[in-house]
Amino acid sequence: MIVNLHNLTMTAAGPTPVKRPLDILWLYWRKLLKTGSGSIPLKSEISISGLGSTLPNIVLSERLDDDNVIIRLAGTAVENITGQPLAGLNLLDLTPPTQRDRIRRVYANLFTVPCGFHISESIRVKDGKKYTLGALVLPLAAADGAARFTIGQYALSRNGFEDDEFKAISVIEHRQIDRFGYVDVGAGLPE
């Protein structure tokens, strides 16, 4: 699989290195970073009012160990994409078996460095429709300051436009990662 690797650096990329609508989470995370005391925002600093209109597109997860990244909260738009409630599920169990090892390493890198990542996938569903699924996932710290949580925003589009009328697509026939990269949030990038 050939993937367009595109790493971003927070300082060099300016205030919005990610495309709309993922810039909503990016700008909110940056605001929390400026007002907080650590190198990444605390999970406890996240507020529903701060996330505003993007709340249905948000997923909060917690990494317990290498094989367990538990979804703690998932917005309704994200659950519509998967066709099921997500809270309490292991995020790694939702990835195709051929990608599980890669995704496990990505999440390990998020907490080891810490850093974020962005991804864009082309997906085709059972009825033949094609969509683009974009995501931005950024680290959050536990009360002790250790990177243990992530906050992610997911955006689904069809023909370049957000798909507000999207219904659950529990049967994805094909998926292809088009673009992937880490986001240097001040601690560097994984090797």
N, C-alpha and C positions, 0 to 999 in steps of 0.2 A: 504494500500500500504506500503510495507516495502522497505525502501531506505537505502542504505549503506551510512551513514553519515560520512564524512571524512573531518574534518576541517583542515586547513593548517595555520601555523604561518610563516610570512615572515622571521623573523630572525632565527627561529629554522629549517626551511625547506631548508635553503640555497638559492642560487641564482635562481634555477629553480625547484620549487616544482611541477610544472605542466608538463605534457608530451608534446612532440612535436606533432603538430606544435604550440600548444597554448603557448609555452615558448617564441615565438617571441614577442607577446604582453607583456608578463610578463617582459621580459628583457628590452623592450622599456620603459614600465611604470616605472620600477625601475630606469632606467637611468634618466628619467624626475624627479623622486623623489629626486635623489641625487643632481641635478643641480638647483632645485626649492627652494623656500623659505618656503613653507608650509608643512603641514603633508601629503597632497596629491597633486599631480600635478594639475596645472590649465588647464582647457580645452584649453585655448589660446596657451598653449605650444605644443600642438599636431601638428605635421607637416606631410604632405603627404609623403615627402621624408623619414622621420623617420620610417614610417610604412612600406615602401617598398613593398615587394612582398605580404604581408598579407593584404594590403588595400582592395582587393575584399571580404575579410572575416570579415570586421570590421563593427560594428554598433555603432553609437553615439546616445545616447538618453538623454532626459532631463525630470526630474521629476517635474511636476508642482504642483501636490498634490497627495494624497493617491491613487486616481483613474485615474490619468493621467500621464503616462510615455510616452512621445512623442518621436518617432524616428526622429532624425534630419538628419541622414545620414546613408545609408545602402549600403554596397558594392555589386557588381554584383553577387558574389558567394552566398551571403546570400539571395539575391532576387531570384536566381535560385532555392534555396531550397524551398522557399515559393511559387514561381510561380507568384509573384506580386511585384510591386513597394512598398516600405515600408516607405519612407520618408513622415512624416506628420501623420502617423497612430499611434494610441495608442497601445503600446506594450501589454498592458493588454487585449485588444480586440482580440489579436492573440493567446491567450492561451486558451486551452480547458476550458469550463465553470467549470468543476470540480476542476481545478487547479488554477483558477483566484484568490481566496482568499489567497492561499499559495504564489503565485507569488507576489501579492500585498504586503504581509508581508515581503517577501524577499527584495523587492526594498525599502520598508520603513526602514528595517534594514541597508541596504547599506548606506543610507544617515544619519541615526541616529547615528551609531557607529563611523565613517564610516569604511566600510570593503568591500571586494570583495566577489565573489562567483564563484564556478566552478560546472559544471554539466555534466553528461554523460547520454544520453538517447539512448535506442534501439528503432528504428522506423521501421515499416513495411509499405510499400507503396502498392498501388492498384495491381501492377503486382506481388506481393509476395516477392520482393527483400527486404532484411534487411540491414539496415545501422546503424552506430553509429554516433550520433551527439554530439560533445563535445563543451563546451563553457566556456570561462573565461571572467568574467565581473568585471571591476575595477572602483572605483570612481574617479571622476574628480571634481575640484572646479570651481565655477564661479569666476568672477573678484573680488568679495568681500570676497573670501576665503571659502564660504559656499559650502559644498558638494551638488551638484545639478545635475551633469551630470554623465553619465557612458560611458565607452568605453568597448566594448566587441569584442572578436574574436571567430568566430565559425568555426568548422572544421568537415567535413563530411568524414567518411571513410566506406569502405566496405571490409569485410574480413581482417581487420587490415591495409589496405592501403588507403591513401588519394584517393578520387574519383575525378579525374580531368575532366572526361567526363560526369559528373553528369548533368542530365537535370531536369527541374522543376518537383517537386513532390507535386502538389497542393492537392493530395488526400492521406493523411496519414491514413491508416486503423487502426493502433495500435501504441501506444507509451508507453514506460515504462521508468521511471527514474531509472537508475541503480546505480548512485553515485551522491551525492550532498554534498557540504560543503561550509562553509564560509572561506574566506581568511583573516586572521588577518594581516592588513597592518601597525600595530603600535598602533591602538586605542582599540584593544581587539576584542572580538567576541560577537555577540548578544546572549542573553539568550534564 
